[in-house]
Structures are given as structure tokens and as C-alpha cells.
Amino acid sequence: MQTPFDESSIGPCDGRCISASELIEIYYNDPSALGQFENADHETIPAVYRDLLDHRKHMTVTVEAHHADKVDVEVLRSDVVDGLYRREILLRTHRSGTVVQYGIVRLNTKYLANAPR
């Protein structure tokens, strides 16, 4: 049975966090236009996928190691609003061009030494 996505289950936030819904709303007025989302218990996710999602390493490096190939970042759209750098991206394997990740990122540029301006 699918459980609706509950952002309160993600854990404590110190005021610098953004919810999944807030990220999606950067580029999509209706989250269902992007897809359907649900919570998943850590234990129910197969290890190969869990290792891609639950780690403390740089995401791109983790994806490259998993696919044994470098990945190229394709920026679909980006902007800077009130010091927040936002972008929607795809990661594609270098050799085949296969899309291996989709993401929306929001970074507060005041925390980045060489932030895009």
C-alpha cells in the first residue's frame, strides 16, 4: 500500500532546510506534474538504491561510482532569487548519455565561497 509523502518524517531541521514540496514548487505549480511521491522505510529500499540515496558523500561522485562512468550535468533551467541559486538538472552518463538522475537544487549562495552570481 502506498503512503502519501509526509515531509515531517524526514527529521529535525535547523532552519536551513527546505521541504521536497518547496523544491518542487520552484518549477512546478502542481507537484503531480512532476510525479507521485511516497515515503519509504530505509529497510524496504533495496541496498543498491539505498546506497545511492542514503550517504554522506557528494551525490555526483556517488552516482559516477555506481555507474562506473563519469556523468555530465545538464542544466534544464536555473536562476538566482534573493541569494538562492536554484536549478533543475539531469545527470547523464558520459559514454551513453543515459539519464541516471533528475534533481532540483536550491543553494544559499552566502554559504558558498565561489558562488554563482
C-alpha positions as YAML, in Angstrom:
chain: A
units: angstrom
residues:
- id: 1
  name: MET
  ca: [0.00, 0.00, 0.00]
- id: 2
  name: GLN
  ca: [1.34, 3.41, -0.92]
- id: 3
  name: THR
  ca: [1.60, 6.03, 1.79]
- id: 4
  name: PRO
  ca: [1.36, 9.72, 0.81]
- id: 5
  name: PHE
  ca: [4.64, 11.56, 1.13]
- id: 6
  name: ASP
  ca: [4.96, 13.00, 4.65]
- id: 7
  name: GLU
  ca: [7.75, 15.56, 4.90]
- id: 8
  name: SER
  ca: [7.53, 15.67, 8.68]
- id: 9
  name: SER
  ca: [9.12, 12.22, 8.76]
- id: 10
  name: ILE
  ca: [12.39, 13.49, 7.28]
- id: 11
  name: GLY
  ca: [13.75, 14.61, 10.65]
- id: 12
  name: PRO
  ca: [14.71, 17.75, 12.51]
- id: 13
  name: CYS
  ca: [15.67, 20.90, 10.63]
- id: 14
  name: ASP
  ca: [17.70, 23.81, 11.94]
- id: 15
  name: GLY
  ca: [16.02, 26.43, 9.76]
- id: 16
  name: ARG
  ca: [18.25, 25.91, 6.71]
- id: 17
  name: CYS
  ca: [16.23, 23.01, 5.30]
- id: 18
  name: ILE
  ca: [13.72, 23.06, 2.51]
- id: 19
  name: SER
  ca: [10.96, 20.52, 2.07]
- id: 20
  name: ALA
  ca: [10.57, 18.35, -1.01]
- id: 21
  name: SER
  ca: [7.33, 20.18, -1.79]
- id: 22
  name: GLU
  ca: [9.08, 23.56, -1.62]
- id: 23
  name: LEU
  ca: [11.79, 22.34, -4.01]
- id: 24
  name: ILE
  ca: [9.26, 21.01, -6.48]
- id: 25
  name: GLU
  ca: [7.24, 24.24, -6.29]
- id: 26
  name: ILE
  ca: [10.27, 26.21, -7.53]
- id: 27
  name: TYR
  ca: [9.50, 24.96, -11.04]
- id: 28
  name: TYR
  ca: [6.13, 23.17, -10.82]
- id: 29
  name: ASN
  ca: [2.86, 24.72, -9.60]
- id: 30
  name: ASP
  ca: [1.39, 21.24, -9.24]
- id: 31
  name: PRO
  ca: [3.73, 18.54, -7.82]
- id: 32
  name: SER
  ca: [1.74, 15.85, -9.64]
- id: 33
  name: ALA
  ca: [3.02, 17.35, -12.91]
- id: 34
  name: LEU
  ca: [6.44, 16.01, -11.91]
- id: 35
  name: GLY
  ca: [5.37, 12.67, -10.44]
- id: 36
  name: GLN
  ca: [3.92, 10.82, -7.47]
- id: 37
  name: PHE
  ca: [5.83, 10.72, -4.19]
- id: 38
  name: GLU
  ca: [5.60, 8.47, -1.18]
- id: 39
  name: ASN
  ca: [7.60, 7.74, 1.95]
- id: 40
  name: ALA
  ca: [9.72, 4.63, 2.07]
- id: 41
  name: ASP
  ca: [11.26, 3.00, 5.10]
- id: 42
  name: HIS
  ca: [15.04, 2.71, 4.92]
- id: 43
  name: GLU
  ca: [14.85, -1.07, 5.37]
- id: 44
  name: THR
  ca: [12.41, -1.61, 2.49]
- id: 45
  name: ILE
  ca: [14.62, 0.01, -0.15]
- id: 46
  name: PRO
  ca: [16.95, -2.47, -1.89]
- id: 47
  name: ALA
  ca: [20.58, -1.88, -0.81]
- id: 48
  name: VAL
  ca: [21.75, -0.85, -4.29]
- id: 49
  name: TYR
  ca: [19.25, 2.05, -4.33]
- id: 50
  name: ARG
  ca: [19.61, 2.84, -0.63]
- id: 51
  name: ASP
  ca: [23.36, 3.33, -1.14]
- id: 52
  name: LEU
  ca: [22.61, 5.86, -3.88]
- id: 53
  name: LEU
  ca: [20.15, 7.80, -1.72]
- id: 54
  name: ASP
  ca: [21.47, 7.48, 1.83]
- id: 55
  name: HIS
  ca: [25.09, 8.56, 2.06]
- id: 56
  name: ARG
  ca: [27.31, 11.41, 3.24]
- id: 57
  name: LYS
  ca: [29.27, 11.82, 0.02]
- id: 58
  name: HIS
  ca: [28.92, 14.14, -2.94]
- id: 59
  name: MET
  ca: [25.95, 12.92, -4.99]
- id: 60
  name: THR
  ca: [27.69, 13.18, -8.37]
- id: 61
  name: VAL
  ca: [30.69, 11.14, -7.16]
- id: 62
  name: THR
  ca: [28.34, 8.51, -5.71]
- id: 63
  name: VAL
  ca: [26.40, 8.24, -8.98]
- id: 64
  name: GLU
  ca: [29.61, 8.02, -11.02]
- id: 65
  name: ALA
  ca: [30.92, 5.20, -8.82]
- id: 66
  name: HIS
  ca: [27.63, 3.31, -9.12]
- id: 67
  name: HIS
  ca: [27.54, 3.57, -12.93]
- id: 68
  name: ALA
  ca: [31.33, 3.19, -13.40]
- id: 69
  name: ASP
  ca: [31.25, 6.23, -15.66]
- id: 70
  name: LYS
  ca: [31.62, 9.97, -15.36]
- id: 71
  name: VAL
  ca: [28.38, 11.92, -15.52]
- id: 72
  name: ASP
  ca: [27.61, 15.17, -17.25]
- id: 73
  name: VAL
  ca: [25.31, 17.72, -15.65]
- id: 74
  name: GLU
  ca: [22.62, 19.04, -17.97]
- id: 75
  name: VAL
  ca: [21.03, 22.18, -16.56]
- id: 76
  name: LEU
  ca: [17.42, 22.36, -17.68]
- id: 77
  name: ARG
  ca: [16.83, 25.76, -16.07]
- id: 78
  name: SER
  ca: [18.40, 27.90, -13.38]
- id: 79
  name: ASP
  ca: [18.13, 31.25, -11.68]
- id: 80
  name: VAL
  ca: [19.24, 33.22, -8.64]
- id: 81
  name: VAL
  ca: [16.50, 34.72, -6.46]
- id: 82
  name: ASP
  ca: [17.25, 36.57, -3.21]
- id: 83
  name: GLY
  ca: [20.69, 34.96, -2.96]
- id: 84
  name: LEU
  ca: [19.33, 31.47, -3.61]
- id: 85
  name: TYR
  ca: [20.83, 29.66, -6.60]
- id: 86
  name: ARG
  ca: [18.22, 27.26, -7.97]
- id: 87
  name: ARG
  ca: [18.47, 24.77, -10.81]
- id: 88
  name: GLU
  ca: [16.73, 21.80, -12.33]
- id: 89
  name: ILE
  ca: [19.17, 19.22, -13.65]
- id: 90
  name: LEU
  ca: [19.70, 15.84, -15.24]
- id: 91
  name: LEU
  ca: [22.81, 13.71, -14.73]
- id: 92
  name: ARG
  ca: [23.73, 11.73, -17.85]
- id: 93
  name: THR
  ca: [26.41, 9.08, -18.17]
- id: 94
  name: HIS
  ca: [29.27, 10.38, -20.24]
- id: 95
  name: ARG
  ca: [29.61, 7.41, -22.63]
- id: 96
  name: SER
  ca: [25.97, 6.61, -23.42]
- id: 97
  name: GLY
  ca: [24.12, 9.78, -22.43]
- id: 98
  name: THR
  ca: [21.68, 7.76, -20.33]
- id: 99
  name: VAL
  ca: [19.82, 9.88, -17.76]
- id: 100
  name: VAL
  ca: [20.65, 8.46, -14.33]
- id: 101
  name: GLN
  ca: [19.35, 11.22, -12.09]
- id: 102
  name: TYR
  ca: [16.90, 14.12, -12.08]
- id: 103
  name: GLY
  ca: [17.04, 16.82, -9.45]
- id: 104
  name: ILE
  ca: [16.05, 20.25, -8.26]
- id: 105
  name: VAL
  ca: [18.67, 22.03, -6.17]
- id: 106
  name: ARG
  ca: [18.49, 25.21, -4.11]
- id: 107
  name: LEU
  ca: [21.68, 26.62, -2.57]
- id: 108
  name: ASN
  ca: [22.06, 29.68, -0.37]
- id: 109
  name: THR
  ca: [24.99, 31.47, -2.03]
- id: 110
  name: LYS
  ca: [26.07, 33.18, 1.18]
- id: 111
  name: TYR
  ca: [27.43, 29.81, 2.35]
- id: 112
  name: LEU
  ca: [29.48, 29.25, -0.85]
- id: 113
  name: ALA
  ca: [32.94, 30.75, -1.26]
- id: 114
  name: ASN
  ca: [32.76, 30.92, -5.07]
- id: 115
  name: ALA
  ca: [29.03, 31.09, -5.59]
- id: 116
  name: PRO
  ca: [27.45, 31.73, -8.97]
- id: 117
  name: ARG
  ca: [26.19, 35.30, -9.10]
...
